Amino acid sequence: MGTPLGSTWTDTSLSVLAPKPLPSSSSSDSSTPRNYAVLKPKSCLACRKRKVKCDRQLPCGNCSRWTIECIFPSPIRRCPRARTKTGATRSRGDQALQDRIHMLEAQVSELTETVSAQAERLRQVTTPGGSMFPLSHTWAHSVAPLNPSLALGQTYWQVFLERVDPLIKVVHRPSASRILRSAIDNPTLLNEGQGALLQVIYLACISAMDEADIQANLQMSKATAVSTYRMAAEQALARAGFLTTNDWNTMQALVLFIALSRLQNNHKSAWTLAGLAERLDISLEEDGSRFGAEMRRRLRWHMWYLNRRIQDDRGSNPNISPVGVDLPLNCRDTELTQTMTTQPNMHHGWTEMSFCLLRYDLATTDRIVESDVPWLIKTKAVRECQHRLHTQYLAYCDGSEPIHWLAGHISYVMITEMWMKLFSPQFFASSPSSLDSEATSAHAVRDQLFDAAVDILDTQKRLEKEIAAHNWEWTLSGYFQYVPLAFLLNELRWRRSDPRTDRAWEVAERSFGRWSEEAKRSVHGVMLTELMSSVLVARQQASEFQSIADSYLVPDEGVFDDAGGFSGLGQDDVWPGLLPQDMFQFGLPVERVYQVQ
């Protein structure tokens, strides 16, 4: 069919190319009878558009009546079947298929690991002791703040004043008290920073309370309570935007949270967040008031102290730069007001700030001991520190407050540790001078330090004998006592086996057994593990070869001579008037003047 039939109406939308009709064939060439109509496989386009039945003849009856061109769709053509591939081509195709399968399997495995990790994080949220620090505001709204009742809030506040605030003095008591009262009356009035500070204070109180008090007040175990309140504190800090904050209450909450993390053996998070807090403090704006300046000094000094302790816990060299601001005033919180125009007077007695000032003095002196200054300057700094502690702080510890016992204990431990560093085997091994007349005195000092190390490390005995120590059991567990333990193990390597050294070895084993696996992997932990192995080998050899024990137990450094004294030290360089009694009066086991009766 070539041209359309003439008509007054045509459908131009159907004027598409159509297959040409086959030319008519003669009866001799066609297998189909002349009178038999050949049907098309599909309806024509016009019938299909109008949705009418088509007789599939060419032209169909409908198109003939409508006098339009009858066009049928093109026949369906199948793609030719691909030729059979050769062996090499088939091999390449199989290899490509295998590569694709391996790629998909790797993607599925990666997705499985991701889902498993997410599931583990979710399990940590719901299991006691689990902790996941949220860093996004999506997580920040998943846990509601914990708002205690009036009675429980009063209990928390009393615990905070007695057991937490004197240790971590970054909060202004009157200001925090007003925030707590507002939270109990109407929590919705608090901003995010105030809410974060309260949640961290609650966590601190739970950490400081003993198991019986938590069971009586919350009807749950301490482990569950700490996990629950820690999660609430983390969520509150996230809601307050602690990563980029310039809010004062949020900064106080963050520093308090870091201190608690360290005491709870979360050393990695404490180390990470301490660096963040230090940088946030730099960008924190000052309001120019005397109150703000004093609170800023408190915050900066405690951050400096925390950084030293955290670096020491990790086994790193605590070479922390100086604070750069004056020490906080030894005054009461009630003397600090936001509208004050003059500084309050310094107190010559015990205040809420005294314990932290005592620790800052100890840490500053310890920094001198660990520096490269001459040995004489170090010993002078330690003696001056002893004198300051006794006259400015410990003389006013009459036992009327629970913190008085801890002040005496910390002073005793830290001063003893500094003397241990000054009398360590490493010091004697590196000295080029000689010593004759003072050998007996030096040996006596080391003998007293040996007993002091055992006394410091035997925490369980202290908790059993001294009732005042129970209030601070939660914070004593956060101190690894690396220096006394290392000193004791170094001494045990050469001392003869007797009941005294046997007890010292048992105390050392128990003390190192309290170290977490993370702490044992630190630099200090690895060194102590090697020392423990060395002492164990020496003790085994001494028991098996009693006849030659002396030759096995004498250190290689040549520190001790045949008479049991020190060799290689000079009196003029090392011992200018330093006698054992200079140390005994400051807390060694011979006379514990720091202990509050």
C-alpha positions as CSV (number, residue, x, y, z in Angstrom):
1,M,0.0,0.0,0.0
2,G,1.5,3.3,-1.1
3,T,-0.7,6.4,-0.6
4,P,-3.5,7.1,1.8
5,L,-7.0,7.1,0.6
6,G,-8.6,10.5,0.1
7,S,-10.7,11.7,3.0
8,T,-11.9,14.7,4.8
9,W,-10.4,13.5,8.1
10,T,-7.0,12.0,8.7
11,D,-5.1,10.9,11.9
12,T,-1.6,12.4,11.5
13,S,-0.5,10.9,14.8
14,L,-0.6,7.5,13.1
15,S,1.5,8.5,10.1
16,V,4.6,6.5,11.1
17,L,6.7,4.3,9.0
18,A,5.2,0.9,8.5
19,P,6.4,-2.2,6.8
20,K,5.7,-2.3,3.1
21,P,3.1,-4.9,2.0
22,L,4.5,-7.8,0.2
23,P,3.8,-7.9,-3.5
24,S,1.1,-10.2,-4.6
25,S,2.4,-13.6,-5.6
26,S,1.1,-15.9,-8.3
27,S,-0.7,-18.9,-7.5
28,S,2.1,-21.0,-8.6
29,D,4.6,-19.4,-6.2
30,S,2.4,-19.2,-3.1
31,S,1.5,-22.0,-0.8
32,T,-1.5,-20.1,0.5
33,P,-4.8,-20.3,-1.4
34,R,-5.7,-17.2,-3.3
35,N,-9.0,-16.9,-1.5
36,Y,-7.5,-17.2,2.0
37,A,-6.7,-13.9,3.8
38,V,-3.4,-13.7,5.6
39,L,-3.9,-12.3,9.1
40,K,-1.4,-10.0,10.8
41,P,-0.1,-11.1,14.2
42,K,-1.3,-7.8,15.9
43,S,-4.0,-5.3,15.6
44,C,-3.4,-2.2,13.5
45,L,-2.4,1.1,15.1
46,A,-5.8,2.8,14.4
47,C,-7.8,0.0,16.0
48,R,-5.4,-0.2,18.9
49,K,-5.7,3.5,19.6
50,R,-9.5,3.5,19.5
51,K,-9.7,0.2,21.4
52,V,-11.8,-1.7,19.0
53,K,-11.5,-5.2,17.7
54,C,-9.4,-5.5,14.5
55,D,-9.9,-8.3,12.0
56,R,-6.1,-8.0,11.3
57,Q,-6.5,-8.0,7.5
58,L,-4.8,-5.6,5.3
59,P,-6.5,-3.2,5.2
60,C,-8.8,-4.1,8.1
61,G,-12.5,-3.5,7.9
62,N,-12.5,-0.6,10.4
63,C,-9.8,1.4,8.5
64,S,-11.8,0.7,5.2
65,R,-14.9,2.2,6.8
66,W,-13.0,5.1,8.3
67,T,-11.2,5.7,5.0
68,I,-7.8,6.0,6.7
69,E,-4.5,4.3,6.0
70,C,-4.2,1.0,7.8
71,I,-0.8,0.6,9.4
72,F,0.3,-2.4,11.3
73,P,3.2,-2.4,13.8
74,S,6.6,-3.8,12.9
75,P,7.1,-7.5,13.6
76,I,9.0,-8.4,16.7
77,R,12.5,-9.4,15.9
78,R,14.6,-11.6,18.1
79,C,18.3,-10.8,18.7
80,P,20.5,-13.3,17.0
81,R,21.9,-15.9,19.5
82,A,25.4,-15.2,20.3
83,R,27.9,-17.6,18.9
84,T,29.5,-20.2,21.1
85,K,32.5,-18.7,22.8
86,T,35.9,-20.2,22.4
87,G,37.7,-21.7,25.4
88,A,39.9,-18.7,26.0
89,T,37.0,-16.2,25.8
90,R,34.8,-18.3,28.1
91,S,37.7,-18.5,30.6
92,R,38.0,-14.7,30.6
93,G,34.2,-14.4,31.1
94,D,34.3,-16.8,34.0
95,Q,37.1,-14.9,35.6
96,A,35.2,-11.6,35.3
97,L,32.2,-13.3,36.9
98,Q,34.3,-14.7,39.7
99,D,35.8,-11.2,40.3
100,R,32.4,-9.7,40.5
101,I,31.2,-12.4,42.9
102,H,34.3,-11.8,45.2
103,M,33.7,-8.0,45.1
104,L,30.0,-8.5,46.2
105,E,31.1,-10.9,48.9
106,A,33.6,-8.4,50.2
107,Q,30.8,-5.7,50.3
108,V,28.5,-8.1,52.2
109,S,31.2,-8.9,54.7
110,E,31.9,-5.2,55.2
111,L,28.3,-4.5,55.8
112,T,28.1,-7.4,58.2
113,E,31.0,-6.0,60.2
114,T,29.4,-2.6,60.3
115,V,26.1,-3.9,61.6
116,S,27.9,-6.0,64.2
117,A,29.8,-3.0,65.4
118,Q,26.6,-0.9,65.6
119,A,25.0,-3.8,67.5
120,E,27.9,-3.9,70.0
121,R,27.6,-0.2,70.6
122,L,23.9,-0.6,71.3
123,R,24.6,-3.5,73.7
124,Q,27.0,-1.3,75.6
125,V,24.3,1.2,76.2
126,T,22.1,-1.4,77.9
127,T,24.7,-3.4,79.8
128,P,26.1,-2.4,83.2
129,G,29.5,-0.9,82.9
130,G,29.1,-0.2,79.2
131,S,29.9,3.2,77.9
132,M,29.6,5.0,74.6
133,F,30.4,8.6,74.4
134,P,28.1,10.3,72.0
135,L,29.6,12.9,69.7
136,S,26.5,13.9,67.7
137,H,23.2,15.6,68.6
138,T,21.3,12.7,67.1
139,W,22.6,10.5,70.0
140,A,22.3,13.5,72.4
141,H,18.5,13.2,72.6
142,S,18.3,9.5,73.2
143,V,18.6,9.6,77.0
144,A,16.5,11.9,79.2
145,P,18.2,13.7,82.1
146,L,18.0,12.0,85.5
147,N,16.2,14.3,87.9
148,P,16.3,13.2,91.6
149,S,13.7,13.8,94.2
150,L,14.1,16.5,96.8
151,A,15.4,14.0,99.4
152,L,17.7,12.3,97.0
153,G,19.0,15.6,95.7
154,Q,19.9,16.7,99.2
155,T,21.8,13.4,99.7
156,Y,23.7,13.9,96.5
157,W,24.6,17.5,97.5
158,Q,25.9,16.4,100.9
159,V,28.0,13.6,99.3
160,F,29.3,16.1,96.8
161,L,30.4,18.6,99.4
162,E,32.2,16.0,101.6
163,R,33.8,13.6,99.1
164,V,34.0,15.2,95.6
165,D,34.2,19.0,95.7
166,P,37.3,19.2,97.9
167,L,39.1,16.8,95.5
168,I,38.1,18.5,92.2
169,K,37.7,22.2,93.1
170,V,36.3,23.7,89.9
171,V,32.7,24.4,91.1
172,H,31.5,27.4,93.0
173,R,29.4,25.9,95.8
174,P,26.8,28.7,96.1
175,S,26.3,28.9,92.4
176,A,26.0,25.1,92.1
177,S,23.6,25.0,95.0
178,R,21.2,27.5,93.2
179,I,21.3,25.4,90.1
180,L,20.4,22.2,92.0
181,R,17.5,23.9,93.7
182,S,16.2,25.2,90.4
183,A,16.5,21.7,88.9
184,I,14.5,20.1,91.7
185,D,11.8,22.8,91.5
186,N,11.5,23.0,87.7
187,P,14.1,21.3,85.5
188,T,12.9,23.0,82.4
189,L,14.3,26.3,83.6
190,L,17.9,25.1,83.2
191,N,19.9,25.8,80.1
192,E,22.0,23.0,78.5
193,G,25.2,23.9,80.3
194,Q,23.6,23.9,83.7
195,G,22.0,20.6,83.0
196,A,25.3,19.1,82.0
197,L,26.9,20.3,85.2
198,L,24.2,18.8,87.3
199,Q,24.3,15.4,85.5
200,V,28.1,15.2,86.0
201,I,27.7,16.1,89.7
202,Y,25.2,13.3,90.1
203,L,27.7,10.9,88.5
204,A,30.4,12.1,90.9
205,C,28.1,11.5,93.8
206,I,27.2,8.0,92.7
207,S,30.9,7.2,92.2
208,A,31.8,8.4,95.7
209,M,28.9,6.5,97.4
210,D,29.4,3.0,98.7
211,E,27.4,-0.1,97.6
212,A,25.1,-0.1,100.7
213,D,24.1,3.6,100.3
214,I,23.3,3.1,96.6
215,Q,21.2,0.0,97.3
216,A,19.3,1.9,100.0
217,N,18.6,5.0,97.8
218,L,18.3,3.6,94.3
219,Q,17.6,-0.1,94.8
220,M,20.3,-1.1,92.3
221,S,24.0,-2.1,92.3
222,K,26.7,0.5,92.2
223,A,28.0,-0.9,88.8
224,T,24.5,-0.4,87.3
225,A,24.1,3.0,88.9
226,V,27.5,4.3,87.6
227,S,26.8,3.0,84.1
228,T,23.3,4.7,84.1
229,Y,24.5,8.0,85.5
230,R,27.6,8.0,83.3
231,M,25.4,7.6,80.2
232,A,23.1,10.4,81.4
233,A,26.2,12.7,81.9
234,E,27.6,11.9,78.5
235,Q,24.3,12.7,76.9
236,A,24.0,15.9,78.8
237,L,27.4,17.0,77.7
238,A,26.5,16.2,74.1
239,R,23.3,18.3,74.4
240,A,25.4,21.2,75.7
241,G,27.7,21.0,72.7
242,F,30.9,20.4,74.7
243,L,33.0,20.0,71.5
244,T,32.8,23.7,70.6
245,T,31.5,25.2,73.8
246,N,32.3,28.6,75.3
247,D,29.9,28.2,78.2
248,W,31.4,28.3,81.6
249,N,29.1,25.7,83.2
250,T,29.8,23.2,80.4
251,M,33.5,23.7,80.8
252,Q,33.2,23.0,84.6
253,A,31.2,19.9,83.8
254,L,33.7,18.7,81.2
255,V,36.7,19.0,83.6
256,L,34.8,17.3,86.4
257,F,33.9,14.5,84.0
258,I,37.5,14.1,82.9
259,A,38.7,13.8,86.5
260,L,36.0,11.1,87.2
261,S,37.0,9.2,84.1
262,R,40.5,9.0,85.3
263,L,39.5,7.8,88.7
264,Q,37.2,5.1,87.1
265,N,40.2,3.8,85.0
266,N,38.8,5.2,81.7
267,H,42.3,6.5,80.9
268,K,42.0,6.7,77.2
269,S,38.9,8.9,77.2
270,A,40.4,11.0,80.0
271,W,43.5,11.6,77.9
272,T,41.6,12.5,74.8
273,L,39.1,14.8,76.5
274,A,41.9,16.5,78.5
275,G,43.5,17.7,75.2
276,L,40.1,19.0,74.1
277,A,39.5,20.8,77.4
278,E,42.9,22.5,77.2
279,R,42.1,23.9,73.8
280,L,38.6,25.0,74.7
281,D,40.0,26.8,77.7
282,I,42.2,28.9,75.4
283,S,39.1,30.0,73.4
284,L,37.0,30.6,76.5
285,E,36.1,34.3,76.8
286,E,36.8,36.2,80.0
287,D,34.2,38.5,81.5
288,G,36.8,40.8,83.2
289,S,35.4,40.3,86.7
290,R,37.4,39.4,89.7
291,F,35.0,36.4,90.3
292,G,35.6,35.2,86.8
293,A,39.3,35.5,87.1
294,E,39.4,33.5,90.3
295,M,37.3,30.7,88.9
296,R,39.4,30.7,85.8
297,R,42.5,30.2,88.0
298,R,40.9,27.2,89.7
299,L,39.9,25.7,86.4
300,R,43.3,26.1,84.8
301,W,45.3,24.8,87.7
302,H,43.1,21.7,88.0
303,M,43.4,21.0,84.3
304,W,47.2,21.3,84.6
305,Y,47.2,18.9,87.5
306,L,44.9,16.4,85.6
307,N,47.2,16.5,82.6
308,R,50.2,15.6,84.8
309,R,48.4,12.7,86.4
310,I,47.0,11.4,83.0
311,Q,50.4,11.6,81.4
312,D,51.9,9.7,84.3
313,D,49.2,7.1,84.2
314,R,50.0,6.5,80.5
315,G,53.8,6.2,81.2
316,S,54.5,9.3,79.3
317,N,57.0,12.0,80.4
318,P,54.7,14.5,82.2
319,N,56.6,17.5,80.8
320,I,53.6,19.8,81.1
321,S,54.3,23.5,80.6
322,P,53.6,25.8,83.5
323,V,50.1,27.1,84.1
324,G,50.8,30.7,83.4
325,V,48.5,32.1,86.0
326,D,48.7,32.6,89.8
327,L,47.6,30.0,92.2
328,P,44.0,30.2,93.4
329,L,43.3,31.9,96.7
330,N,43.1,29.8,99.8
331,C,39.6,31.2,100.7
332,R,36.1,30.0,101.2
333,D,33.5,29.9,98.4
334,T,31.1,32.1,100.3
335,E,33.7,34.9,100.1
336,L,33.6,34.8,96.3
337,T,30.6,36.6,94.8
338,Q,30.0,37.6,91.2
339,T,29.7,41.3,92.1
340,M,32.9,41.5,94.3
341,T,35.2,44.4,93.4
342,T,38.2,43.3,95.6
343,Q,39.8,40.0,96.2
344,P,39.1,38.3,99.5
345,N,41.9,37.8,102.1
346,M,44.1,34.7,102.1
347,H,43.3,32.4,104.9
348,H,46.0,30.9,107.2
349,G,44.0,27.7,107.9
350,W,41.9,25.0,106.2
351,T,39.3,26.0,103.6
352,E,37.5,24.2,100.8
353,M,40.4,25.1,98.5
354,S,43.2,23.8,100.8
355,F,43.4,20.2,99.6
356,C,43.7,21.2,95.9
357,L,46.4,23.8,96.8
358,L,48.3,21.1,98.7
359,R,48.2,18.8,95.6
360,Y,49.3,21.6,93.3
361,D,52.3,22.2,95.6
362,L,53.2,18.5,95.6
363,A,52.8,18.3,91.8
364,T,55.0,21.5,91.3
365,T,57.7,20.0,93.5
366,D,57.5,16.7,91.7
367,R,58.1,18.5,88.5
368,I,61.3,19.8,89.8
369,V,62.4,16.4,91.0
370,E,61.8,15.0,87.5
371,S,63.7,17.9,85.8
372,D,67.4,18.1,84.9
373,V,68.4,20.4,87.7
374,P,71.2,19.3,90.1
375,W,70.4,16.7,92.7
376,L,71.1,19.2,95.5
377,I,68.4,21.5,94.2
378,K,65.9,18.6,94.0
379,T,66.5,17.6,97.6
380,K,66.2,21.2,98.8
381,A,62.9,21.6,96.9
382,V,61.5,18.4,98.5
383,R,62.5,19.6,102.1
384,E,61.0,23.0,101.5
385,C,57.8,21.4,100.2
386,Q,57.6,19.2,103.3
387,H,57.9,22.3,105.5
388,R,55.2,24.2,103.6
389,L,52.7,21.4,103.7
390,H,53.1,21.0,107.4
391,T,52.9,24.7,108.3
392,Q,50.3,25.9,105.8
393,Y,47.9,22.9,105.6
394,L,48.5,19.8,107.8
395,A,48.9,21.8,111.0
396,Y,45.2,22.7,110.7
397,C,44.0,19.1,110.0
398,D,42.3,18.2,113.2
399,G,40.1,15.4,111.9
400,S,36.9,17.5,111.9
401,E,36.4,17.0,108.2
402,P,36.8,13.7,106.2
403,I,39.2,15.4,103.8
404,H,41.7,15.8,106.6
405,W,42.7,12.1,106.5
406,L,43.2,12.1,102.8
407,A,45.3,15.3,103.0
408,G,47.7,13.5,105.4
409,H,47.7,10.3,103.3
410,I,48.4,12.0,100.0
411,S,51.2,14.2,101.5
412,Y,52.8,11.1,103.0
413,V,52.6,9.1,99.7
414,M,53.8,11.9,97.4
415,I,56.7,13.0,99.6
416,T,57.8,9.4,100.0
417,E,57.6,8.9,96.2
418,M,59.8,11.9,95.6
419,W,62.4,10.6,98.0
420,M,62.2,7.2,96.2
421,K,62.9,8.9,92.9
422,L,65.9,10.6,94.4
423,F,67.2,7.3,95.9
424,S,66.3,5.1,92.9
425,P,68.9,2.6,91.6
426,Q,68.9,4.5,88.3
427,F,70.2,7.6,90.1
428,F,73.0,5.7,91.9
429,A,74.0,3.8,88.8
430,S,74.5,7.1,86.8
431,S,76.5,8.9,89.4
432,P,80.3,9.3,88.7
433,S,81.4,10.1,92.2
434,S,82.4,8.0,95.2
435,L,81.0,7.6,98.7
436,D,82.6,6.0,101.8
437,S,81.5,7.6,105.0
438,E,77.8,8.0,104.2
439,A,77.3,4.4,102.9
440,T,75.6,3.2,106.1
441,S,73.4,6.2,106.3
442,A,72.3,5.8,102.6
443,H,71.5,2.1,103.2
444,A,69.4,3.0,106.2
445,V,67.4,5.5,104.1
446,R,66.7,2.9,101.4
447,D,65.7,0.4,104.1
448,Q,63.1,2.9,105.4
449,L,61.9,3.6,101.9
450,F,61.5,-0.2,101.4
451,D,59.1,-0.3,104.4
452,A,57.3,2.8,103.2
453,A,56.7,1.3,99.7
454,V,55.1,-1.8,101.3
455,D,53.0,0.4,103.5
456,I,51.8,2.6,100.6
457,L,51.0,-0.4,98.4
458,D,49.1,-2.4,101.0
459,T,45.8,-0.6,100.4
460,Q,43.7,-3.4,101.8
461,K,45.5,-3.3,105.2
462,R,45.0,0.5,105.4
463,L,41.2,0.1,104.6
464,E,40.9,-2.5,107.4
465,K,42.9,-0.6,110.0
466,E,41.9,3.1,109.3
467,I,38.2,3.8,109.3
468,A,38.6,7.2,107.8
469,A,40.0,5.6,104.7
470,H,36.6,4.1,103.7
471,N,35.3,7.5,102.6
472,W,38.1,7.6,100.0
473,E,38.2,4.0,98.8
474,W,36.6,5.2,95.5
475,T,39.5,7.6,94.8
476,L,42.4,5.4,96.1
477,S,41.6,2.8,93.4
478,G,42.4,5.4,90.7
479,Y,46.1,5.6,91.8
480,F,48.3,2.9,90.4
481,Q,51.3,3.8,92.7
482,Y,53.8,3.1,90.0
483,V,56.8,4.7,91.8
484,P,56.5,2.7,95.1
485,L,55.9,-0.5,93.2
486,A,58.9,0.0,90.9
487,F,61.1,0.9,93.9
488,L,59.9,-2.2,95.8
489,L,60.6,-4.5,92.9
490,N,64.0,-3.1,92.3
491,E,64.8,-3.7,95.9
492,L,63.5,-7.2,95.9
493,R,65.8,-8.1,93.0
494,W,68.8,-8.1,95.3
495,R,67.4,-8.6,98.9
496,R,67.7,-12.0,100.5
497,S,64.6,-14.0,101.0
498,D,63.1,-13.7,104.5
499,P,59.7,-13.1,106.0
500,R,60.0,-9.4,105.4
501,T,60.8,-9.7,101.7
502,D,58.2,-12.5,101.3
503,R,55.5,-10.2,102.6
504,A,56.7,-7.4,100.4
505,W,56.5,-9.7,97.4
506,E,52.9,-10.6,98.2
507,V,52.0,-7.0,98.5
508,A,53.6,-6.2,95.2
509,E,51.7,-9.1,93.5
510,R,48.4,-7.9,94.9
511,S,49.1,-4.3,93.9
512,F,50.0,-5.1,90.3
513,G,47.0,-7.4,90.1
514,R,44.8,-4.4,90.5
515,W,46.1,-2.8,87.3
516,S,43.7,-3.0,84.4
517,E,44.7,-4.7,81.2
518,E,44.9,-1.3,79.5
519,A,47.2,0.0,82.2
520,K,49.4,-3.1,81.9
521,R,49.9,-2.3,78.2
522,S,51.2,1.2,79.0
523,V,54.9,2.0,79.2
524,H,54.9,1.7,83.0
525,G,52.9,-1.5,82.8
526,V,55.4,-3.1,80.4
527,M,58.3,-2.1,82.7
528,L,56.6,-3.4,85.8
529,T,55.8,-6.7,84.0
530,E,59.5,-7.1,83.2
531,L,60.5,-6.3,86.8
532,M,57.9,-8.8,88.2
533,S,59.4,-11.5,85.9
534,S,62.9,-10.5,87.0
535,V,62.1,-10.7,90.7
536,L,60.3,-14.0,90.2
537,V,63.2,-15.6,88.5
538,A,65.6,-14.2,91.2
539,R,63.4,-15.7,93.9
540,Q,63.2,-19.0,92.2
541,Q,66.9,-19.2,91.7
542,A,67.5,-18.2,95.3
543,S,65.3,-21.0,96.6
544,E,66.9,-23.6,94.3
545,F,70.5,-22.5,94.7
546,Q,70.7,-21.2,98.3
547,S,74.4,-21.7,98.4
548,I,75.1,-19.1,95.7
549,A,72.2,-16.8,96.3
550,D,74.4,-13.7,96.8
551,S,76.0,-14.0,93.4
552,Y,72.6,-14.2,91.7
553,L,70.9,-11.4,93.6
554,V,73.6,-8.7,93.4
555,P,72.5,-6.2,90.6
556,D,74.7,-5.8,87.5
557,E,75.0,-2.1,88.0
558,G,77.6,-2.5,90.8
559,V,75.5,-0.2,93.0
560,F,76.3,-2.1,96.2
561,D,79.8,-3.0,97.4
562,D,80.8,-6.1,99.4
563,A,80.0,-4.4,102.7
564,G,76.4,-3.8,101.7
565,G,76.9,-0.1,101.1
566,F,76.9,2.1,98.0
567,S,79.9,2.6,95.8
568,G,80.5,5.4,93.2
569,L,79.0,8.4,95.1
570,G,80.8,11.4,96.6
571,Q,79.8,13.1,99.9
572,D,80.4,16.6,98.6
573,D,78.1,16.1,95.6
574,V,75.3,14.1,97.2
575,W,75.1,14.1,100.9
576,P,75.4,17.6,102.3
577,G,73.8,17.1,105.7
578,L,71.0,14.9,104.5
579,L,70.4,12.3,107.3
580,P,67.6,9.8,107.6
581,Q,65.9,11.8,110.4
582,D,65.3,14.5,107.9
583,M,62.9,12.1,106.2
584,F,61.5,10.3,109.2
585,Q,59.7,13.4,110.5
586,F,57.8,13.7,107.3
587,G,55.7,10.6,107.2
588,L,57.9,7.5,106.8
589,P,56.6,4.4,108.7
590,V,58.8,5.2,111.7
591,E,56.6,8.2,112.5
592,R,53.4,8.9,110.7
593,V,52.8,12.6,111.7
594,Y,50.5,13.1,108.7
595,Q,47.9,10.6,110.0
596,V,44.9,12.3,111.6
597,Q,44.0,10.6,114.8
